[in-house]
């Protein structure tokens, strides 16, 4: 029996290799097709689940809340927000109607170490009663979850927190258990884009109505209504976003002064878990048009209450407008004025440039 020449043997090996390659290619194509089918099936299930969980407001006006097992992971939401902001990933959004997502978490308790960190970061007292502003931090992951969802009218990265109103009928206490729910509503035009309110409500166990309610107004710079937007939202009046009368520079000396450094901001980052790069990185801040890291608006809103503790009414409305950002390091001055009805006007201004208004606020009895 004659042996094959090396040339013929090479041809045979080549044919066998081609047959094997064809089989592998066929199997890969089958696997890819199976994977595509599985992904499409999974996507359909996710869409069905989202539609099932985030139902629109019922005709009766009753809002349907999706119940979450726990407070969402803010770090994971932040990553999702930044990933969605990448070119070609998130896509453009236009408002067609009010957002329909509404979420709720039951069995919420206060982490006492986190509360201690918050008190240290803001200068507020650590005690049995929670500061009026504390639930902004506890409920902030719910707010960010709503802003990150597709039915929110503009990307979360484009949202500017311009005002905040807290109403509480009594102080909340550290040992209570709460139900926390949030939803977005009232999309309306602003001269620089669109405004949306995110409502957060806190109800202690055993009570039937919210004891603490917050309205956080966010401005989407450059956001606009879609051409097919519902006429019920496009015909809403333009809103300035103001919740208080214009602030005039007081003629007396400030009641207190604050010197804020990166360490102070980092302490609030730890307490709030808000790692937005405008608060943690000079490079990140510059990417968004700020000369350096800026303080959180709600750090300012909490800190200015510290000199008023012990004087505030039990049932109150705390309204703030965020005007100019506080660029770190910063020296700021606080003016508080008590009115005849027991309310307090609050202004946070530049210490050396008092004409620069950072925060305009008011605490009023309910």
C-alpha positions as CSV (number, residue, x, y, z in Angstrom):
1,X,0.0,0.0,0.0
2,X,1.5,3.3,-1.1
3,X,1.8,6.2,1.3
4,X,0.2,9.5,0.4
5,X,2.5,12.3,-0.7
6,X,2.9,15.2,1.8
7,X,1.0,17.3,-0.7
8,X,-2.0,14.9,-0.8
9,X,-1.9,14.5,3.0
10,X,-2.0,18.3,3.4
11,X,-5.0,18.5,1.0
12,X,-6.9,15.8,3.1
13,X,-6.1,17.7,6.3
14,X,-7.3,20.9,4.8
15,X,-10.6,19.2,3.7
16,X,-11.1,17.8,7.2
17,X,-10.4,21.2,8.8
18,X,-12.9,22.9,6.5
19,X,-15.6,20.3,7.4
20,X,-14.9,20.9,11.1
21,X,-14.9,24.7,10.6
22,X,-18.3,24.4,8.8
23,X,-19.7,22.4,11.6
24,X,-18.4,24.8,14.2
25,X,-19.7,27.8,12.2
26,X,-23.1,26.1,12.0
27,X,-23.2,25.5,15.7
28,X,-22.1,29.0,16.5
29,X,-24.8,30.4,14.2
30,X,-27.3,28.2,16.0
31,X,-26.0,29.4,19.4
32,X,-26.2,33.0,18.3
33,X,-29.7,32.6,17.1
34,X,-30.7,30.9,20.3
35,X,-29.1,33.7,22.3
36,X,-30.9,36.3,20.3
37,X,-34.2,34.5,20.8
38,X,-33.5,34.3,24.6
39,X,-32.6,38.0,24.8
40,X,-35.7,39.0,22.9
41,X,-37.8,36.8,25.1
42,X,-36.2,38.2,28.2
43,X,-36.6,41.8,27.0
44,X,-40.3,41.1,26.3
45,X,-40.7,39.7,29.9
46,X,-38.9,42.8,31.3
47,X,-41.1,45.1,29.3
48,X,-44.2,43.3,30.5
49,X,-43.0,43.4,34.1
50,X,-42.3,47.2,33.8
51,X,-45.7,47.8,32.3
52,X,-47.2,45.7,35.0
53,X,-45.4,47.4,37.9
54,X,-45.4,51.0,36.7
55,X,-49.0,51.5,35.8
56,X,-50.3,55.0,34.9
57,X,-52.6,56.9,37.2
58,X,-56.0,55.3,37.3
59,X,-59.1,57.2,36.0
60,X,-60.2,57.7,39.6
61,X,-57.0,59.7,40.3
62,X,-55.6,56.9,42.5
63,X,-51.9,56.4,41.7
64,X,-50.6,52.8,41.5
65,X,-47.4,52.3,43.4
66,X,-44.8,49.6,42.6
67,X,-43.6,48.1,45.8
68,X,-39.8,47.6,46.1
69,X,-38.3,45.2,48.7
70,X,-35.9,47.8,50.0
71,X,-34.4,51.2,49.4
72,X,-32.6,51.1,46.0
73,X,-28.8,51.0,45.9
74,X,-27.9,54.6,45.1
75,X,-24.4,53.6,43.8
76,X,-26.0,51.3,41.3
77,X,-28.5,53.9,40.2
78,X,-25.6,56.5,39.8
79,X,-23.7,54.1,37.6
80,X,-26.8,53.5,35.5
81,X,-27.3,57.3,35.2
82,X,-23.7,57.9,34.0
83,X,-23.8,54.9,31.6
84,X,-27.0,56.3,30.1
85,X,-25.4,59.7,29.6
86,X,-22.7,58.2,27.3
87,X,-23.1,59.2,23.7
88,X,-25.2,56.7,21.7
89,X,-26.3,54.8,24.9
90,X,-29.0,56.8,26.6
91,X,-30.6,58.4,23.7
92,X,-32.6,61.7,23.6
93,X,-35.8,62.1,25.6
94,X,-38.7,64.4,25.1
95,X,-41.7,64.8,27.4
96,X,-45.1,63.5,26.2
97,X,-46.9,63.4,29.5
98,X,-46.4,63.3,33.3
99,X,-44.2,60.4,34.4
100,X,-46.2,57.3,35.4
101,X,-43.7,55.6,37.6
102,X,-44.5,55.5,41.3
103,X,-42.5,53.5,43.9
104,X,-42.9,52.6,47.5
105,X,-40.8,50.9,50.2
106,X,-42.3,49.6,53.4
107,X,-40.5,48.7,56.7
108,X,-37.9,51.5,56.4
109,X,-35.9,52.1,59.6
110,X,-33.2,54.6,60.5
111,X,-29.6,53.5,60.6
112,X,-28.4,55.2,63.7
113,X,-24.8,55.4,62.6
114,X,-25.9,57.0,59.3
115,X,-28.0,59.5,61.3
116,X,-24.9,60.3,63.5
117,X,-22.8,60.8,60.3
118,X,-25.5,63.1,59.0
119,X,-25.6,65.2,62.2
120,X,-21.9,65.5,62.2
121,X,-21.8,66.6,58.5
122,X,-24.6,69.2,58.9
123,X,-24.0,70.5,62.5
124,X,-27.6,69.4,63.4
125,X,-28.3,67.9,66.8
126,X,-28.2,64.1,67.2
127,X,-31.3,63.1,69.2
128,X,-34.5,61.1,69.2
129,X,-36.2,63.5,66.8
130,X,-35.0,63.4,63.2
131,X,-34.0,66.7,61.6
132,X,-36.6,67.9,59.1
133,X,-34.2,67.5,56.2
134,X,-32.9,64.0,57.1
135,X,-35.5,62.1,55.1
136,X,-34.3,63.9,51.9
137,X,-31.2,61.7,52.3
138,X,-33.1,58.6,53.2
139,X,-35.5,59.0,50.3
140,X,-32.9,60.3,47.7
141,X,-32.4,56.8,46.2
142,X,-36.1,56.7,45.4
143,X,-35.8,60.1,43.7
144,X,-32.8,59.0,41.6
145,X,-34.6,55.8,40.7
146,X,-37.5,57.8,39.2
147,X,-35.1,60.2,37.4
148,X,-33.3,57.2,35.9
149,X,-36.4,55.6,34.4
150,X,-37.4,56.0,30.7
151,X,-40.7,57.7,31.5
152,X,-38.9,60.7,33.1
153,X,-38.9,63.5,30.6
154,X,-35.2,64.2,30.5
155,X,-31.9,62.4,31.5
156,X,-31.0,62.5,35.2
157,X,-27.6,64.0,34.3
158,X,-29.5,67.1,33.0
159,X,-31.6,67.6,36.1
160,X,-30.9,70.7,38.3
161,X,-32.4,70.7,41.8
162,X,-33.7,74.3,41.9
163,X,-36.1,74.2,44.9
164,X,-37.2,72.0,47.8
165,X,-40.3,72.2,50.0
166,X,-40.7,70.0,53.1
167,X,-43.9,69.8,55.1
168,X,-44.1,67.8,58.3
169,X,-47.1,67.6,60.7
170,X,-44.9,66.5,63.6
171,X,-41.2,65.5,64.0
172,X,-40.3,61.9,63.0
173,X,-38.4,59.9,65.6
174,X,-35.4,57.6,65.3
175,X,-37.1,54.4,66.5
176,X,-40.2,54.5,64.2
177,X,-40.7,52.3,61.1
178,X,-41.9,54.0,58.0
179,X,-43.4,53.6,54.6
180,X,-41.7,55.8,52.0
181,X,-43.1,56.4,48.5
182,X,-42.2,58.7,45.7
183,X,-43.5,59.8,42.3
184,X,-42.9,62.5,39.7
185,X,-45.5,64.8,38.4
186,X,-46.4,68.2,37.0
187,X,-44.2,68.6,33.9
188,X,-44.4,72.2,32.9
189,X,-42.4,74.7,30.8
190,X,-39.7,76.9,32.2
191,X,-37.8,79.6,30.2
192,X,-34.7,77.4,30.2
193,X,-36.4,73.9,29.7
194,X,-38.9,71.8,31.7
195,X,-39.7,71.6,35.4
196,X,-40.8,68.4,37.1
197,X,-41.7,67.8,40.7
198,X,-40.7,64.7,42.6
199,X,-42.9,64.1,45.5
200,X,-41.7,62.0,48.5
201,X,-44.1,61.0,51.3
202,X,-43.3,59.3,54.6
203,X,-45.9,57.6,56.7
204,X,-45.0,56.0,60.1
205,X,-46.4,52.6,60.7
206,X,-49.8,52.7,62.4
207,X,-50.7,56.0,60.7
208,X,-53.0,56.4,57.7
209,X,-51.6,59.6,56.2
210,X,-48.1,61.0,55.5
211,X,-46.5,62.9,58.3
212,X,-43.6,64.2,56.1
213,X,-44.0,65.3,52.5
214,X,-41.3,66.8,50.2
215,X,-41.6,68.4,46.8
216,X,-38.3,68.6,45.0
217,X,-38.4,70.6,41.8
218,X,-35.9,69.7,39.0
219,X,-35.2,71.7,35.9
220,X,-34.2,69.9,32.8
221,X,-32.0,72.4,31.0
222,X,-32.9,72.5,27.3
223,X,-35.6,69.8,27.7
224,X,-38.7,70.2,25.6
225,X,-42.1,68.6,24.9
226,X,-42.4,66.1,22.1
227,X,-44.4,67.0,19.0
228,X,-47.0,64.3,20.0
229,X,-47.1,65.4,23.7
230,X,-50.4,65.4,25.5
231,X,-52.2,68.8,25.1
232,X,-53.0,68.7,28.8
233,X,-49.3,69.2,29.7
234,X,-48.2,71.4,26.8
235,X,-50.8,74.0,27.6
236,X,-49.6,74.4,31.2
237,X,-48.4,77.9,32.1
238,X,-44.7,78.6,32.2
239,X,-43.3,78.4,35.7
240,X,-40.3,80.3,37.1
241,X,-39.7,77.6,39.7
242,X,-39.8,80.2,42.5
243,X,-41.4,79.1,45.7
244,X,-40.6,82.3,47.8
245,X,-40.6,86.0,47.4
246,X,-37.4,87.7,46.2
247,X,-34.8,87.9,48.9
248,X,-33.4,91.4,49.8
249,X,-30.0,91.8,51.4
250,X,-30.6,92.4,55.2
251,X,-29.2,95.6,56.7
252,X,-27.9,93.9,59.9
253,X,-24.9,91.7,60.4
254,X,-25.1,88.0,59.7
255,X,-26.2,85.6,62.5
256,X,-23.6,83.0,61.7
257,X,-20.8,82.2,59.3
258,X,-19.6,78.9,57.8
259,X,-16.3,77.9,56.3
260,X,-16.7,74.8,54.1
261,X,-13.8,72.7,52.8
262,X,-13.5,69.5,50.8
263,X,-13.5,67.6,54.1
264,X,-17.0,69.1,55.0
265,X,-18.3,68.1,51.6
266,X,-16.8,64.6,51.8
267,X,-18.5,64.2,55.2
268,X,-21.8,64.9,53.6
269,X,-21.0,62.6,50.7
270,X,-20.5,59.8,53.2
271,X,-23.7,60.6,55.1
272,X,-25.9,61.0,51.9
273,X,-24.1,58.5,49.7
274,X,-24.5,61.1,46.9
275,X,-21.3,60.7,44.9
276,X,-22.2,63.0,42.0
277,X,-18.8,64.0,40.6
278,X,-19.7,67.7,40.8
279,X,-19.4,67.2,44.6
280,X,-16.4,64.8,44.7
281,X,-14.0,65.8,41.8
282,X,-12.7,69.1,40.5
283,X,-12.4,67.4,37.1
284,X,-16.0,66.2,37.3
285,X,-17.2,69.6,38.4
286,X,-15.4,71.3,35.5
287,X,-17.0,68.9,33.0
288,X,-20.4,70.4,34.1
289,X,-19.2,74.0,34.0
290,X,-18.2,74.6,37.6
291,X,-14.7,76.0,38.5
292,X,-14.3,73.4,41.3
293,X,-16.2,71.0,43.5
294,X,-19.5,72.5,44.7
295,X,-21.4,71.8,48.0
296,X,-24.6,69.8,47.9
297,X,-27.6,72.1,47.9
298,X,-29.2,70.1,50.7
299,X,-26.0,70.3,52.8
300,X,-26.6,74.1,52.7
301,X,-30.3,73.6,53.4
302,X,-29.6,71.4,56.5
303,X,-26.7,73.4,57.9
304,X,-28.6,76.7,58.0
305,X,-31.2,75.1,60.3
306,X,-28.6,74.3,63.0
307,X,-28.6,77.8,64.6
308,X,-32.5,77.6,64.7
309,X,-32.8,74.3,66.5
310,X,-35.0,74.5,69.5
311,X,-36.9,77.4,68.0
312,X,-38.6,75.7,65.1
313,X,-42.3,74.7,65.2
314,X,-43.1,71.1,65.5
315,X,-45.4,71.3,62.5
316,X,-43.6,73.2,59.8
317,X,-43.1,74.0,56.1
318,X,-39.5,74.4,55.1
319,X,-39.1,76.0,51.6
320,X,-35.7,76.6,49.9
321,X,-34.6,77.9,46.6
322,X,-31.1,77.1,45.4
323,X,-29.7,80.2,43.6
324,X,-25.9,80.3,43.2
325,X,-23.7,77.2,43.8
326,X,-21.3,77.2,46.7
327,X,-17.9,76.6,45.2
328,X,-15.5,74.8,47.6
329,X,-13.6,76.1,49.6
330,X,-16.1,78.7,50.6
331,X,-16.9,81.2,53.3
332,X,-20.6,81.9,53.6
333,X,-22.8,84.0,55.9
334,X,-26.2,83.2,57.3
335,X,-29.0,85.7,57.9
336,X,-32.1,84.7,59.7
337,X,-35.1,86.9,60.5
338,X,-38.0,86.0,62.7
339,X,-41.4,87.2,61.5
340,X,-44.5,88.1,63.6
341,X,-46.2,84.8,62.7
342,X,-43.3,82.7,64.0
343,X,-41.8,82.0,60.6
344,X,-38.1,82.5,59.8
345,X,-36.7,84.0,56.7
346,X,-33.3,82.5,55.8
347,X,-30.6,83.7,53.5
348,X,-27.2,82.1,52.8
349,X,-24.8,84.5,51.0
350,X,-21.2,84.9,50.2
351,X,-19.3,86.1,53.3
352,X,-17.1,88.6,51.5
353,X,-19.6,89.1,48.6
354,X,-23.0,89.2,50.3
355,X,-24.6,90.3,47.0
356,X,-24.1,86.7,45.9
357,X,-27.2,84.8,47.1
358,X,-26.7,81.0,47.5
359,X,-29.9,80.0,49.2
360,X,-33.2,81.7,49.9
361,X,-35.3,79.9,52.5
362,X,-38.3,80.1,54.9
363,X,-39.4,78.0,57.8
364,X,-43.1,78.6,58.5
365,X,-45.5,77.0,61.0
366,X,-48.2,74.7,59.4
